[in-house]
Amino acid sequence: MLDETGALAALIALAQETRLRALRTLLHAFPEGMPAGRLGAALGCAPSTLTFHLRQLQEAGLVESRRQGASVIYTARPAGLAGLTTYLTEACCNGRPDACLPDAGRPASASRCGEGAPACAGPVPGEGPPGGPGASGPGQ
């Protein structure tokens, strides 16, 4: 399971355009992966620059590599991305992430939290009880 340090490493790795594009390209090529040269061409990235970015993604647990003859094949690690998603959603909806995640067949933008489901009605941890400091309404 991913911890805060691992989540930060993954988020930092993904907060850069070339790395985000590389991961998305490798996810599309999953599970076969893609040779470094073909990935670089797809991204319009020089080999040394690509190596730097792929190393960042590898250190974050989002990409892995293997040697195949003279080529290096890079493959996305969906499990690494799933670990990040789990870390980010495990506290969702007062500890009930299943209430916040979209149902099968429902668009990703439509979650039960957005519909005001009872599981989501509680306060966000660390923000205090409803009606506390910063609340607005009658008498506040």
Contacts in CASP RR format, 6 or more apart in sequence:
PFRMAT RR
TARGET T0000
AUTHOR 0000-0000-0000
METHOD contacts of the structure
MODEL  1
MLDETGALAALIALAQETRLRALRTLLHAFPEGMPAGRLGAALGCAPSTL
TFHLRQLQEAGLVESRRQGASVIYTARPAGLAGLTTYLTEACCNGRPDAC
LPDAGRPASASRCGEGAPACAGPVPGEGPPGGPGASGPGQ
1 83 0 8 1.000
1 86 0 8 1.000
1 87 0 8 1.000
2 10 0 8 1.000
2 80 0 8 1.000
2 83 0 8 1.000
2 84 0 8 1.000
2 86 0 8 1.000
2 87 0 8 1.000
3 87 0 8 1.000
4 87 0 8 1.000
6 60 0 8 1.000
6 87 0 8 1.000
7 84 0 8 1.000
7 87 0 8 1.000
7 88 0 8 1.000
9 59 0 8 1.000
9 60 0 8 1.000
9 61 0 8 1.000
10 60 0 8 1.000
10 61 0 8 1.000
10 62 0 8 1.000
10 80 0 8 1.000
10 81 0 8 1.000
10 84 0 8 1.000
11 84 0 8 1.000
12 56 0 8 1.000
12 60 0 8 1.000
13 19 0 8 1.000
13 56 0 8 1.000
13 57 0 8 1.000
13 59 0 8 1.000
13 60 0 8 1.000
13 62 0 8 1.000
14 20 0 8 1.000
14 23 0 8 1.000
14 60 0 8 1.000
14 62 0 8 1.000
16 53 0 8 1.000
16 56 0 8 1.000
18 43 0 8 1.000
18 45 0 8 1.000
18 49 0 8 1.000
18 50 0 8 1.000
18 53 0 8 1.000
19 53 0 8 1.000
19 56 0 8 1.000
19 57 0 8 1.000
21 43 0 8 1.000
22 39 0 8 1.000
22 43 0 8 1.000
22 45 0 8 1.000
22 50 0 8 1.000
22 53 0 8 1.000
22 54 0 8 1.000
22 57 0 8 1.000
22 63 0 8 1.000
22 74 0 8 1.000
23 57 0 8 1.000
23 62 0 8 1.000
23 63 0 8 1.000
23 76 0 8 1.000
23 81 0 8 1.000
25 34 0 8 1.000
25 39 0 8 1.000
25 42 0 8 1.000
25 43 0 8 1.000
26 33 0 8 1.000
26 34 0 8 1.000
26 39 0 8 1.000
26 63 0 8 1.000
26 74 0 8 1.000
26 75 0 8 1.000
26 76 0 8 1.000
27 76 0 8 1.000
27 78 0 8 1.000
27 81 0 8 1.000
29 75 0 8 1.000
29 76 0 8 1.000
30 75 0 8 1.000
30 76 0 8 1.000
30 78 0 8 1.000
31 75 0 8 1.000
32 75 0 8 1.000
33 73 0 8 1.000
33 74 0 8 1.000
33 75 0 8 1.000
33 76 0 8 1.000
34 42 0 8 1.000
34 73 0 8 1.000
34 74 0 8 1.000
34 75 0 8 1.000
35 68 0 8 1.000
35 71 0 8 1.000
35 72 0 8 1.000
35 73 0 8 1.000
35 74 0 8 1.000
36 47 0 8 1.000
36 50 0 8 1.000
36 51 0 8 1.000
36 54 0 8 1.000
36 71 0 8 1.000
36 72 0 8 1.000
36 73 0 8 1.000
36 74 0 8 1.000
37 47 0 8 1.000
37 50 0 8 1.000
37 71 0 8 1.000
39 45 0 8 1.000
39 50 0 8 1.000
39 54 0 8 1.000
39 74 0 8 1.000
40 47 0 8 1.000
40 50 0 8 1.000
43 50 0 8 1.000
45 53 0 8 1.000
54 63 0 8 1.000
54 65 0 8 1.000
54 74 0 8 1.000
57 63 0 8 1.000
58 64 0 8 1.000
58 65 0 8 1.000
61 77 0 8 1.000
61 80 0 8 1.000
62 76 0 8 1.000
62 77 0 8 1.000
62 80 0 8 1.000
62 81 0 8 1.000
63 74 0 8 1.000
63 75 0 8 1.000
63 76 0 8 1.000
63 77 0 8 1.000
64 74 0 8 1.000
64 75 0 8 1.000
64 77 0 8 1.000
65 72 0 8 1.000
65 73 0 8 1.000
65 74 0 8 1.000
65 75 0 8 1.000
66 72 0 8 1.000
66 73 0 8 1.000
66 75 0 8 1.000
67 73 0 8 1.000
86 97 0 8 1.000
89 97 0 8 1.000
89 100 0 8 1.000
89 101 0 8 1.000
90 97 0 8 1.000
91 97 0 8 1.000
91 125 0 8 1.000
92 99 0 8 1.000
92 100 0 8 1.000
92 101 0 8 1.000
92 113 0 8 1.000
93 99 0 8 1.000
93 100 0 8 1.000
93 112 0 8 1.000
93 113 0 8 1.000
93 117 0 8 1.000
93 119 0 8 1.000
93 120 0 8 1.000
94 119 0 8 1.000
94 120 0 8 1.000
94 122 0 8 1.000
94 125 0 8 1.000
96 119 0 8 1.000
99 112 0 8 1.000
99 113 0 8 1.000
99 117 0 8 1.000
99 119 0 8 1.000
99 120 0 8 1.000
100 111 0 8 1.000
100 112 0 8 1.000
100 113 0 8 1.000
100 119 0 8 1.000
100 120 0 8 1.000
101 111 0 8 1.000
102 108 0 8 1.000
102 109 0 8 1.000
102 110 0 8 1.000
102 111 0 8 1.000
103 112 0 8 1.000
112 119 0 8 1.000
112 120 0 8 1.000
113 120 0 8 1.000
114 120 0 8 1.000
122 130 0 8 1.000
123 129 0 8 1.000
123 130 0 8 1.000
131 140 0 8 1.000
134 140 0 8 1.000
END
